[in-house]
Amino acid sequence: MKHENANRVFLLNRDGKPLMPCRPRKARLLLKSGKAFVVKKYPFTIQLKYGSYGYKQKKPQDPLPSSPLSQQNSRQA
């Protein structure tokens, strides 16, 4: 069985707030280019040095936004 989050790196924005995890390759590129730095080694977490917006970590209680496609499929059923 494949573990979905086994190959993920935790990511923090410039303010230290969690973003969606990224793949190790993306983290390696961010570190090598100087756009991020290591915060913790276990679990491996990096923090961005530049401002970012979007793709922030969703809270479990936040409802998922409904897409027009899912609404369209429910009408057909």
N, CA, C and O atoms as a Maestro MAE file, in Angstrom:
{
 s_m_m2io_version
 :::
 2.0.0
}

f_m_ct {
 s_m_title
 :::
 protein
 m_atom[308] {
  # First column is atom index #
  i_m_mmod_type
  r_m_x_coord
  r_m_y_coord
  r_m_z_coord
  i_m_residue_number
  s_m_chain_name
  s_m_pdb_residue_name
  s_m_pdb_atom_name
  i_m_atomic_number
  :::
  1 25 0.845 -1.185 0.000 1 A "MET " " N  " 7
  2 3 0.000 0.000 0.000 1 A "MET " " CA " 6
  3 2 0.889 1.247 0.000 1 A "MET " " C  " 6
  4 15 1.854 1.337 0.759 1 A "MET " " O  " 8
  5 25 0.555 2.180 -0.842 2 A "LYS " " N  " 7
  6 3 1.353 3.397 -0.983 2 A "LYS " " CA " 6
  7 2 0.864 4.460 0.006 2 A "LYS " " C  " 6
  8 15 -0.337 4.703 0.128 2 A "LYS " " O  " 8
  9 25 1.806 5.086 0.706 3 A "HIS " " N  " 7
  10 3 1.451 6.159 1.637 3 A "HIS " " CA " 6
  11 2 1.476 7.482 0.889 3 A "HIS " " C  " 6
  12 15 2.487 7.843 0.287 3 A "HIS " " O  " 8
  13 25 0.372 8.197 0.927 4 A "GLU " " N  " 7
  14 3 0.240 9.439 0.171 4 A "GLU " " CA " 6
  15 2 1.172 10.539 0.670 4 A "GLU " " C  " 6
  16 15 1.756 11.257 -0.142 4 A "GLU " " O  " 8
  17 25 1.325 10.688 1.976 5 A "ASN " " N  " 7
  18 3 2.111 11.797 2.516 5 A "ASN " " CA " 6
  19 2 3.536 11.403 2.871 5 A "ASN " " C  " 6
  20 15 4.253 12.189 3.490 5 A "ASN " " O  " 8
  21 25 3.961 10.199 2.492 6 A "ALA " " N  " 7
  22 3 5.303 9.746 2.840 6 A "ALA " " CA " 6
  23 2 6.368 10.603 2.167 6 A "ALA " " C  " 6
  24 15 7.410 10.862 2.770 6 A "ALA " " O  " 8
  25 25 6.139 11.044 0.950 7 A "ASN " " N  " 7
  26 3 7.116 11.845 0.222 7 A "ASN " " CA " 6
  27 2 6.653 13.283 0.095 7 A "ASN " " C  " 6
  28 15 6.552 13.812 -1.012 7 A "ASN " " O  " 8
  29 25 6.376 13.904 1.197 8 A "ARG " " N  " 7
  30 3 5.952 15.299 1.213 8 A "ARG " " CA " 6
  31 2 6.824 16.077 2.180 8 A "ARG " " C  " 6
  32 15 7.313 15.543 3.176 8 A "ARG " " O  " 8
  33 25 7.005 17.344 1.868 9 A "VAL " " N  " 7
  34 3 7.765 18.249 2.730 9 A "VAL " " CA " 6
  35 2 6.797 19.313 3.209 9 A "VAL " " C  " 6
  36 15 6.089 19.926 2.410 9 A "VAL " " O  " 8
  37 25 6.769 19.529 4.517 10 A "PHE " " N  " 7
  38 3 5.891 20.554 5.060 10 A "PHE " " CA " 6
  39 2 6.450 21.922 4.705 10 A "PHE " " C  " 6
  40 15 7.663 22.128 4.692 10 A "PHE " " O  " 8
  41 25 5.553 22.849 4.418 11 A "LEU " " N  " 7
  42 3 5.931 24.157 3.905 11 A "LEU " " CA " 6
  43 2 5.242 25.243 4.718 11 A "LEU " " C  " 6
  44 15 4.046 25.155 4.995 11 A "LEU " " O  " 8
  45 25 5.998 26.266 5.097 12 A "LEU " " N  " 7
  46 3 5.455 27.419 5.816 12 A "LEU " " CA " 6
  47 2 5.655 28.655 4.957 12 A "LEU " " C  " 6
  48 15 6.638 28.761 4.224 12 A "LEU " " O  " 8
  49 25 4.703 29.602 5.052 13 A "ASN " " N  " 7
  50 3 4.893 30.849 4.311 13 A "ASN " " CA " 6
  51 2 5.862 31.748 5.074 13 A "ASN " " C  " 6
  52 15 6.406 31.346 6.102 13 A "ASN " " O  " 8
  53 25 6.073 32.936 4.582 14 A "ARG " " N  " 7
  54 3 7.044 33.853 5.192 14 A "ARG " " CA " 6
  55 2 6.681 34.178 6.634 14 A "ARG " " C  " 6
  56 15 7.564 34.435 7.452 14 A "ARG " " O  " 8
  57 25 5.388 34.170 6.954 15 A "ASP " " N  " 7
  58 3 4.926 34.492 8.302 15 A "ASP " " CA " 6
  59 2 4.888 33.279 9.226 15 A "ASP " " C  " 6
  60 15 4.541 33.407 10.400 15 A "ASP " " O  " 8
  61 25 5.244 32.097 8.706 16 A "GLY " " N  " 7
  62 3 5.254 30.891 9.527 16 A "GLY " " CA " 6
  63 2 3.945 30.140 9.546 16 A "GLY " " C  " 6
  64 15 3.785 29.213 10.339 16 A "GLY " " O  " 8
  65 25 3.003 30.512 8.698 17 A "LYS " " N  " 7
  66 3 1.713 29.816 8.639 17 A "LYS " " CA " 6
  67 2 1.802 28.670 7.634 17 A "LYS " " C  " 6
  68 15 2.472 28.792 6.609 17 A "LYS " " O  " 8
  69 25 1.121 27.547 7.930 18 A "PRO " " N  " 7
  70 3 1.259 26.367 7.066 18 A "PRO " " CA " 6
  71 2 0.630 26.537 5.690 18 A "PRO " " C  " 6
  72 15 -0.458 27.092 5.538 18 A "PRO " " O  " 8
  73 25 1.355 26.040 4.696 19 A "LEU " " N  " 7
  74 3 0.863 25.944 3.326 19 A "LEU " " CA " 6
  75 2 0.690 24.464 3.017 19 A "LEU " " C  " 6
  76 15 1.018 23.611 3.841 19 A "LEU " " O  " 8
  77 25 0.181 24.163 1.843 20 A "MET " " N  " 7
  78 3 0.039 22.770 1.446 20 A "MET " " CA " 6
  79 2 1.432 22.154 1.284 20 A "MET " " C  " 6
  80 15 2.338 22.809 0.769 20 A "MET " " O  " 8
  81 25 1.609 20.911 1.714 21 A "PRO " " N  " 7
  82 3 2.915 20.253 1.563 21 A "PRO " " CA " 6
  83 2 3.322 20.150 0.095 21 A "PRO " " C  " 6
  84 15 2.476 20.109 -0.798 21 A "PRO " " O  " 8
  85 25 4.620 20.109 -0.133 22 A "CYS " " N  " 7
  86 3 5.127 19.994 -1.505 22 A "CYS " " CA " 6
  87 2 5.976 18.735 -1.629 22 A "CYS " " C  " 6
  88 15 6.293 18.087 -0.632 22 A "CYS " " O  " 8
  89 25 6.334 18.404 -2.839 23 A "ARG " " N  " 7
  90 3 7.182 17.236 -3.101 23 A "ARG " " CA " 6
  91 2 8.642 17.585 -2.804 23 A "ARG " " C  " 6
  92 15 9.030 18.752 -2.866 23 A "ARG " " O  " 8
  93 25 9.446 16.574 -2.483 24 A "PRO " " N  " 7
  94 3 10.856 16.829 -2.162 24 A "PRO " " CA " 6
  95 2 11.619 17.559 -3.262 24 A "PRO " " C  " 6
  96 15 12.498 18.368 -2.963 24 A "PRO " " O  " 8
  97 25 11.304 17.291 -4.518 25 A "ARG " " N  " 7
  98 3 12.006 17.964 -5.619 25 A "ARG " " CA " 6
  99 2 11.774 19.472 -5.570 25 A "ARG " " C  " 6
  100 15 12.710 20.254 -5.737 25 A "ARG " " O  " 8
  101 25 10.530 19.878 -5.343 26 A "LYS " " N  " 7
  102 3 10.196 21.303 -5.251 26 A "LYS " " CA " 6
  103 2 10.921 21.932 -4.060 26 A "LYS " " C  " 6
  104 15 11.460 23.034 -4.168 26 A "LYS " " O  " 8
  105 25 10.932 21.231 -2.927 27 A "ALA " " N  " 7
  106 3 11.619 21.739 -1.736 27 A "ALA " " CA " 6
  107 2 13.113 21.893 -2.001 27 A "ALA " " C  " 6
  108 15 13.718 22.889 -1.603 27 A "ALA " " O  " 8
  109 25 13.705 20.908 -2.671 28 A "ARG " " N  " 7
  110 3 15.130 20.961 -2.994 28 A "ARG " " CA " 6
  111 2 15.448 22.163 -3.876 28 A "ARG " " C  " 6
  112 15 16.455 22.839 -3.669 28 A "ARG " " O  " 8
  113 25 14.587 22.430 -4.863 29 A "LEU " " N  " 7
  114 3 14.790 23.579 -5.748 29 A "LEU " " CA " 6
  115 2 14.660 24.900 -4.988 29 A "LEU " " C  " 6
  116 15 15.435 25.829 -5.217 29 A "LEU " " O  " 8
  117 25 13.685 24.983 -4.087 30 A "LEU " " N  " 7
  118 3 13.507 26.197 -3.285 30 A "LEU " " CA " 6
  119 2 14.723 26.440 -2.390 30 A "LEU " " C  " 6
  120 15 15.185 27.574 -2.261 30 A "LEU " " O  " 8
  121 25 15.238 25.382 -1.775 31 A "LEU " " N  " 7
  122 3 16.403 25.513 -0.897 31 A "LEU " " CA " 6
  123 2 17.653 25.895 -1.686 31 A "LEU " " C  " 6
  124 15 18.413 26.770 -1.270 31 A "LEU " " O  " 8
  125 25 17.861 25.242 -2.815 32 A "LYS " " N  " 7
  126 3 19.052 25.490 -3.623 32 A "LYS " " CA " 6
  127 2 19.076 26.907 -4.185 32 A "LYS " " C  " 6
  128 15 20.141 27.513 -4.305 32 A "LYS " " O  " 8
  129 25 17.891 27.442 -4.533 33 A "SER " " N  " 7
  130 3 17.823 28.789 -5.097 33 A "SER " " CA " 6
  131 2 17.815 29.877 -4.021 33 A "SER " " C  " 6
  132 15 17.831 31.066 -4.340 33 A "SER " " O  " 8
  133 25 17.791 29.474 -2.744 34 A "GLY " " N  " 7
  134 3 17.814 30.446 -1.658 34 A "GLY " " CA " 6
  135 2 16.463 31.063 -1.356 34 A "GLY " " C  " 6
  136 15 16.387 32.078 -0.664 34 A "GLY " " O  " 8
  137 25 15.395 30.465 -1.865 35 A "LYS " " N  " 7
  138 3 14.052 30.999 -1.642 35 A "LYS " " CA " 6
  139 2 13.400 30.443 -0.383 35 A "LYS " " C  " 6
  140 15 12.306 30.869 -0.012 35 A "LYS " " O  " 8
  141 25 14.068 29.485 0.284 36 A "ALA " " N  " 7
  142 3 13.527 28.877 1.497 36 A "ALA " " CA " 6
  143 2 14.679 28.430 2.385 36 A "ALA " " C  " 6
  144 15 15.825 28.341 1.945 36 A "ALA " " O  " 8
  145 25 14.351 28.149 3.655 37 A "PHE " " N  " 7
  146 3 15.344 27.629 4.587 37 A "PHE " " CA " 6
  147 2 14.694 26.559 5.451 37 A "PHE " " C  " 6
  148 15 13.473 26.525 5.603 37 A "PHE " " O  " 8
  149 25 15.524 25.685 6.017 38 A "VAL " " N  " 7
  150 3 15.035 24.571 6.826 38 A "VAL " " CA " 6
  151 2 14.658 25.075 8.213 38 A "VAL " " C  " 6
  152 15 15.435 25.771 8.866 38 A "VAL " " O  " 8
  153 25 13.453 24.714 8.653 39 A "VAL " " N  " 7
  154 3 12.982 25.079 9.990 39 A "VAL " " CA " 6
  155 2 13.188 23.904 10.943 39 A "VAL " " C  " 6
  156 15 13.722 24.073 12.040 39 A "VAL " " O  " 8
  157 25 12.760 22.707 10.517 40 A "LYS " " N  " 7
  158 3 12.908 21.491 11.324 40 A "LYS " " CA " 6
  159 2 13.354 20.356 10.423 40 A "LYS " " C  " 6
  160 15 13.005 20.303 9.243 40 A "LYS " " O  " 8
  161 25 14.134 19.447 10.998 41 A "LYS " " N  " 7
  162 3 14.565 18.283 10.221 41 A "LYS " " CA " 6
  163 2 13.579 17.135 10.346 41 A "LYS " " C  " 6
  164 15 13.459 16.337 9.417 41 A "LYS " " O  " 8
  165 25 12.862 17.024 11.474 42 A "TYR " " N  " 7
  166 3 11.858 15.981 11.626 42 A "TYR " " CA " 6
  167 2 10.636 16.543 12.310 42 A "TYR " " C  " 6
  168 15 10.752 16.982 13.455 42 A "TYR " " O  " 8
  169 25 9.487 16.560 11.698 43 A "PRO " " N  " 7
  170 3 9.277 16.288 10.280 43 A "PRO " " CA " 6
  171 2 9.910 17.402 9.445 43 A "PRO " " C  " 6
  172 15 9.897 18.569 9.837 43 A "PRO " " O  " 8
  173 25 10.459 17.029 8.297 44 A "PHE " " N  " 7
  174 3 11.194 17.990 7.474 44 A "PHE " " CA " 6
  175 2 10.266 19.125 7.067 44 A "PHE " " C  " 6
  176 15 9.264 18.911 6.385 44 A "PHE " " O  " 8
  177 25 10.614 20.339 7.498 45 A "THR " " N  " 7
  178 3 9.781 21.521 7.271 45 A "THR " " CA " 6
  179 2 10.662 22.652 6.775 45 A "THR " " C  " 6
  180 15 11.736 22.904 7.322 45 A "THR " " O  " 8
  181 25 10.199 23.332 5.731 46 A "ILE " " N  " 7
  182 3 10.927 24.493 5.218 46 A "ILE " " CA " 6
  183 2 10.013 25.709 5.251 46 A "ILE " " C  " 6
  184 15 8.789 25.587 5.237 46 A "ILE " " O  " 8
  185 25 10.633 26.882 5.295 47 A "GLN " " N  " 7
  186 3 9.884 28.133 5.318 47 A "GLN " " CA " 6
  187 2 10.343 29.001 4.160 47 A "GLN " " C  " 6
  188 15 11.538 29.127 3.894 47 A "GLN " " O  " 8
  189 25 9.374 29.598 3.475 48 A "LEU " " N  " 7
  190 3 9.679 30.460 2.343 48 A "LEU " " CA " 6
  191 2 10.228 31.793 2.828 48 A "LEU " " C  " 6
  192 15 9.848 32.277 3.894 48 A "LEU " " O  " 8
  193 25 11.121 32.383 2.046 49 A "LYS " " N  " 7
  194 3 11.678 33.700 2.359 49 A "LYS " " CA " 6
  195 2 10.920 34.811 1.644 49 A "LYS " " C  " 6
  196 15 11.138 35.990 1.920 49 A "LYS " " O  " 8
  197 25 10.036 34.440 0.731 50 A "TYR " " N  " 7
  198 3 9.288 35.438 -0.034 50 A "TYR " " CA " 6
  199 2 7.800 35.303 0.265 50 A "TYR " " C  " 6
  200 15 7.344 34.254 0.719 50 A "TYR " " O  " 8
  201 25 7.058 36.353 0.012 51 A "GLY " " N  " 7
  202 3 5.624 36.348 0.258 51 A "GLY " " CA " 6
  203 2 4.902 35.457 -0.736 51 A "GLY " " C  " 6
  204 15 5.226 35.449 -1.924 51 A "GLY " " O  " 8
  205 25 3.940 34.719 -0.256 52 A "SER " " N  " 7
  206 3 3.140 33.866 -1.129 52 A "SER " " CA " 6
  207 2 1.684 33.980 -0.702 52 A "SER " " C  " 6
  208 15 1.375 34.351 0.430 52 A "SER " " O  " 8
  209 25 0.822 33.660 -1.613 53 A "TYR " " N  " 7
  210 3 -0.603 33.675 -1.308 53 A "TYR " " CA " 6
  211 2 -1.248 32.511 -2.031 53 A "TYR " " C  " 6
  212 15 -0.726 32.022 -3.033 53 A "TYR " " O  " 8
  213 25 -2.367 32.076 -1.527 54 A "GLY " " N  " 7
  214 3 -3.058 30.944 -2.127 54 A "GLY " " CA " 6
  215 2 -2.484 29.619 -1.660 54 A "GLY " " C  " 6
  216 15 -1.401 29.574 -1.076 54 A "GLY " " O  " 8
  217 25 -3.195 28.567 -1.911 55 A "TYR " " N  " 7
  218 3 -2.811 27.204 -1.558 55 A "TYR " " CA " 6
  219 2 -2.475 27.065 -0.079 55 A "TYR " " C  " 6
  220 15 -1.584 26.299 0.287 55 A "TYR " " O  " 8
  221 25 -3.176 27.795 0.763 56 A "LYS " " N  " 7
  222 3 -2.905 27.658 2.188 56 A "LYS " " CA " 6
  223 2 -3.565 26.385 2.712 56 A "LYS " " C  " 6
  224 15 -4.493 25.853 2.104 56 A "LYS " " O  " 8
  225 25 -3.075 25.917 3.833 57 A "GLN " " N  " 7
  226 3 -3.570 24.692 4.442 57 A "GLN " " CA " 6
  227 2 -5.011 24.905 4.884 57 A "GLN " " C  " 6
  228 15 -5.314 25.870 5.586 57 A "GLN " " O  " 8
  229 25 -5.891 24.013 4.476 58 A "LYS " " N  " 7
  230 3 -7.295 24.116 4.868 58 A "LYS " " CA " 6
  231 2 -7.494 23.486 6.233 58 A "LYS " " C  " 6
  232 15 -6.871 22.477 6.561 58 A "LYS " " O  " 8
  233 25 -8.365 24.088 7.023 59 A "LYS " " N  " 7
  234 3 -8.714 23.533 8.318 59 A "LYS " " CA " 6
  235 2 -9.729 22.415 8.088 59 A "LYS " " C  " 6
  236 15 -10.532 22.496 7.158 59 A "LYS " " O  " 8
  237 25 -9.704 21.374 8.919 60 A "PRO " " N  " 7
  238 3 -10.634 20.258 8.710 60 A "PRO " " CA " 6
  239 2 -12.101 20.667 8.755 60 A "PRO " " C  " 6
  240 15 -12.924 20.049 8.080 60 A "PRO " " O  " 8
  241 25 -12.450 21.685 9.526 61 A "GLN " " N  " 7
  242 3 -13.850 22.068 9.635 61 A "GLN " " CA " 6
  243 2 -14.315 22.957 8.477 61 A "GLN " " C  " 6
  244 15 -15.516 23.175 8.319 61 A "GLN " " O  " 8
  245 25 -13.379 23.476 7.662 62 A "ASP " " N  " 7
  246 3 -13.772 24.297 6.524 62 A "ASP " " CA " 6
  247 2 -14.428 23.429 5.458 62 A "ASP " " C  " 6
  248 15 -13.862 22.410 5.064 62 A "ASP " " O  " 8
  249 25 -15.610 23.813 4.984 63 A "PRO " " N  " 7
  250 3 -16.240 23.027 3.915 63 A "PRO " " CA " 6
  251 2 -15.474 23.215 2.609 63 A "PRO " " C  " 6
  252 15 -14.915 24.281 2.349 63 A "PRO " " O  " 8
  253 25 -15.456 22.181 1.808 64 A "LEU " " N  " 7
  254 3 -14.808 22.277 0.505 64 A "LEU " " CA " 6
  255 2 -15.697 23.083 -0.429 64 A "LEU " " C  " 6
  256 15 -16.915 22.906 -0.423 64 A "LEU " " O  " 8
  257 25 -15.114 23.956 -1.225 65 A "PRO " " N  " 7
  258 3 -15.938 24.729 -2.154 65 A "PRO " " CA " 6
  259 2 -16.527 23.809 -3.213 65 A "PRO " " C  " 6
  260 15 -15.862 22.894 -3.700 65 A "PRO " " O  " 8
  261 25 -17.774 24.063 -3.559 66 A "SER " " N  " 7
  262 3 -18.407 23.234 -4.580 66 A "SER " " CA " 6
  263 2 -18.099 23.821 -5.946 66 A "SER " " C  " 6
  264 15 -18.112 25.037 -6.135 66 A "SER " " O  " 8
  265 25 -17.827 22.955 -6.873 67 A "SER " " N  " 7
  266 3 -17.510 23.402 -8.224 67 A "SER " " CA " 6
  267 2 -18.763 23.335 -9.081 67 A "SER " " C  " 6
  268 15 -19.670 22.556 -8.790 67 A "SER " " O  " 8
  269 25 -18.826 24.139 -10.131 68 A "PRO " " N  " 7
  270 3 -19.985 24.079 -11.024 68 A "PRO " " CA " 6
  271 2 -20.163 22.692 -11.635 68 A "PRO " " C  " 6
  272 15 -21.289 22.275 -11.908 68 A "PRO " " O  " 8
  273 25 -19.067 21.979 -11.850 69 A "LEU " " N  " 7
  274 3 -19.144 20.648 -12.436 69 A "LEU " " CA " 6
  275 2 -19.841 19.677 -11.494 69 A "LEU " " C  " 6
  276 15 -20.660 18.871 -11.936 69 A "LEU " " O  " 8
  277 25 -19.527 19.740 -10.189 70 A "SER " " N  " 7
  278 3 -20.161 18.828 -9.240 70 A "SER " " CA " 6
  279 2 -21.642 19.156 -9.086 70 A "SER " " C  " 6
  280 15 -22.453 18.252 -8.882 70 A "SER " " O  " 8
  281 25 -22.007 20.428 -9.178 71 A "GLN " " N  " 7
  282 3 -23.415 20.799 -9.110 71 A "GLN " " CA " 6
  283 2 -24.155 20.303 -10.342 71 A "GLN " " C  " 6
  284 15 -25.309 19.883 -10.253 71 A "GLN " " O  " 8
  285 25 -23.496 20.350 -11.481 72 A "GLN " " N  " 7
  286 3 -24.102 19.908 -12.725 72 A "GLN " " CA " 6
  287 2 -24.339 18.397 -12.690 72 A "GLN " " C  " 6
  288 15 -25.375 17.925 -13.159 72 A "GLN " " O  " 8
  289 25 -23.394 17.637 -12.142 73 A "ASN " " N  " 7
  290 3 -23.541 16.189 -12.053 73 A "ASN " " CA " 6
  291 2 -24.657 15.802 -11.104 73 A "ASN " " C  " 6
  292 15 -25.340 14.806 -11.343 73 A "ASN " " O  " 8
  293 25 -24.867 16.562 -10.028 74 A "SER " " N  " 7
  294 3 -25.924 16.232 -9.074 74 A "SER " " CA " 6
  295 2 -27.302 16.492 -9.670 74 A "SER " " C  " 6
  296 15 -28.272 15.836 -9.291 74 A "SER " " O  " 8
  297 25 -27.400 17.435 -10.591 75 A "ARG " " N  " 7
  298 3 -28.683 17.701 -11.249 75 A "ARG " " CA " 6
  299 2 -29.068 16.569 -12.194 75 A "ARG " " C  " 6
  300 15 -30.248 16.254 -12.347 75 A "ARG " " O  " 8
  301 25 -28.071 15.960 -12.827 76 A "GLN " " N  " 7
  302 3 -28.339 14.899 -13.788 76 A "GLN " " CA " 6
  303 2 -28.734 13.605 -13.101 76 A "GLN " " C  " 6
  304 15 -29.410 12.776 -13.710 76 A "GLN " " O  " 8
  305 25 -28.340 13.408 -11.871 77 A "ALA " " N  " 7
  306 3 -28.610 12.144 -11.169 77 A "ALA " " CA " 6
  307 2 -30.032 12.010 -10.722 77 A "ALA " " C  " 6
  308 15 -30.397 10.999 -10.121 77 A "ALA " " O  " 8
  :::
 }
 m_bond[307] {
  # First column is bond index #
  i_m_from
  i_m_to
  i_m_order
  :::
  1 1 2 1
  2 2 3 1
  3 3 4 2
  4 3 5 1
  5 5 6 1
  6 6 7 1
  7 7 8 2
  8 7 9 1
  9 9 10 1
  10 10 11 1
  11 11 12 2
  12 11 13 1
  13 13 14 1
  14 14 15 1
  15 15 16 2
  16 15 17 1
  17 17 18 1
  18 18 19 1
  19 19 20 2
  20 19 21 1
  21 21 22 1
  22 22 23 1
  23 23 24 2
  24 23 25 1
  25 25 26 1
  26 26 27 1
  27 27 28 2
  28 27 29 1
  29 29 30 1
  30 30 31 1
  31 31 32 2
  32 31 33 1
  33 33 34 1
  34 34 35 1
  35 35 36 2
  36 35 37 1
  37 37 38 1
  38 38 39 1
  39 39 40 2
  40 39 41 1
  41 41 42 1
  42 42 43 1
  43 43 44 2
  44 43 45 1
  45 45 46 1
  46 46 47 1
  47 47 48 2
  48 47 49 1
  49 49 50 1
  50 50 51 1
  51 51 52 2
  52 51 53 1
  53 53 54 1
  54 54 55 1
  55 55 56 2
  56 55 57 1
  57 57 58 1
  58 58 59 1
  59 59 60 2
  60 59 61 1
  61 61 62 1
  62 62 63 1
  63 63 64 2
  64 63 65 1
  65 65 66 1
  66 66 67 1
  67 67 68 2
  68 67 69 1
  69 69 70 1
  70 70 71 1
  71 71 72 2
  72 71 73 1
  73 73 74 1
  74 74 75 1
  75 75 76 2
  76 75 77 1
  77 77 78 1
  78 78 79 1
  79 79 80 2
  80 79 81 1
  81 81 82 1
  82 82 83 1
  83 83 84 2
  84 83 85 1
  85 85 86 1
  86 86 87 1
  87 87 88 2
  88 87 89 1
  89 89 90 1
  90 90 91 1
  91 91 92 2
  92 91 93 1
  93 93 94 1
  94 94 95 1
  95 95 96 2
  96 95 97 1
  97 97 98 1
  98 98 99 1
  99 99 100 2
  100 99 101 1
  101 101 102 1
  102 102 103 1
  103 103 104 2
  104 103 105 1
  105 105 106 1
  106 106 107 1
  107 107 108 2
  108 107 109 1
  109 109 110 1
  110 110 111 1
  111 111 112 2
  112 111 113 1
  113 113 114 1
  114 114 115 1
  115 115 116 2
  116 115 117 1
  117 117 118 1
  118 118 119 1
  119 119 120 2
  120 119 121 1
  121 121 122 1
  122 122 123 1
  123 123 124 2
  124 123 125 1
  125 125 126 1
  126 126 127 1
  127 127 128 2
  128 127 129 1
  129 129 130 1
  130 130 131 1
  131 131 132 2
  132 131 133 1
  133 133 134 1
  134 134 135 1
  135 135 136 2
  136 135 137 1
  137 137 138 1
  138 138 139 1
  139 139 140 2
  140 139 141 1
  141 141 142 1
  142 142 143 1
  143 143 144 2
  144 143 145 1
  145 145 146 1
  146 146 147 1
  147 147 148 2
  148 147 149 1
  149 149 150 1
  150 150 151 1
  151 151 152 2
  152 151 153 1
  153 153 154 1
  154 154 155 1
  155 155 156 2
  156 155 157 1
  157 157 158 1
  158 158 159 1
  159 159 160 2
  160 159 161 1
  161 161 162 1
  162 162 163 1
  163 163 164 2
  164 163 165 1
  165 165 166 1
  166 166 167 1
  167 167 168 2
  168 167 169 1
  169 169 170 1
  170 170 171 1
  171 171 172 2
  172 171 173 1
  173 173 174 1
  174 174 175 1
  175 175 176 2
  176 175 177 1
  177 177 178 1
  178 178 179 1
  179 179 180 2
  180 179 181 1
  181 181 182 1
  182 182 183 1
  183 183 184 2
  184 183 185 1
  185 185 186 1
  186 186 187 1
  187 187 188 2
  188 187 189 1
  189 189 190 1
  190 190 191 1
  191 191 192 2
  192 191 193 1
  193 193 194 1
  194 194 195 1
  195 195 196 2
  196 195 197 1
  197 197 198 1
  198 198 199 1
  199 199 200 2
  200 199 201 1
  201 201 202 1
  202 202 203 1
  203 203 204 2
  204 203 205 1
  205 205 206 1
  206 206 207 1
  207 207 208 2
  208 207 209 1
  209 209 210 1
  210 210 211 1
  211 211 212 2
  212 211 213 1
  213 213 214 1
  214 214 215 1
  215 215 216 2
  216 215 217 1
  217 217 218 1
  218 218 219 1
  219 219 220 2
  220 219 221 1
  221 221 222 1
  222 222 223 1
  223 223 224 2
  224 223 225 1
  225 225 226 1
  226 226 227 1
  227 227 228 2
  228 227 229 1
  229 229 230 1
  230 230 231 1
  231 231 232 2
  232 231 233 1
  233 233 234 1
  234 234 235 1
  235 235 236 2
  236 235 237 1
  237 237 238 1
  238 238 239 1
  239 239 240 2
  240 239 241 1
  241 241 242 1
  242 242 243 1
  243 243 244 2
  244 243 245 1
  245 245 246 1
  246 246 247 1
  247 247 248 2
  248 247 249 1
  249 249 250 1
  250 250 251 1
  251 251 252 2
  252 251 253 1
  253 253 254 1
  254 254 255 1
  255 255 256 2
  256 255 257 1
  257 257 258 1
  258 258 259 1
  259 259 260 2
  260 259 261 1
  261 261 262 1
  262 262 263 1
  263 263 264 2
  264 263 265 1
  265 265 266 1
  266 266 267 1
  267 267 268 2
  268 267 269 1
  269 269 270 1
  270 270 271 1
  271 271 272 2
  272 271 273 1
  273 273 274 1
  274 274 275 1
  275 275 276 2
  276 275 277 1
  277 277 278 1
  278 278 279 1
  279 279 280 2
  280 279 281 1
  281 281 282 1
  282 282 283 1
  283 283 284 2
  284 283 285 1
  285 285 286 1
  286 286 287 1
  287 287 288 2
  288 287 289 1
  289 289 290 1
  290 290 291 1
  291 291 292 2
  292 291 293 1
  293 293 294 1
  294 294 295 1
  295 295 296 2
  296 295 297 1
  297 297 298 1
  298 298 299 1
  299 299 300 2
  300 299 301 1
  301 301 302 1
  302 302 303 1
  303 303 304 2
  304 303 305 1
  305 305 306 1
  306 306 307 1
  307 307 308 2
  :::
 }
}
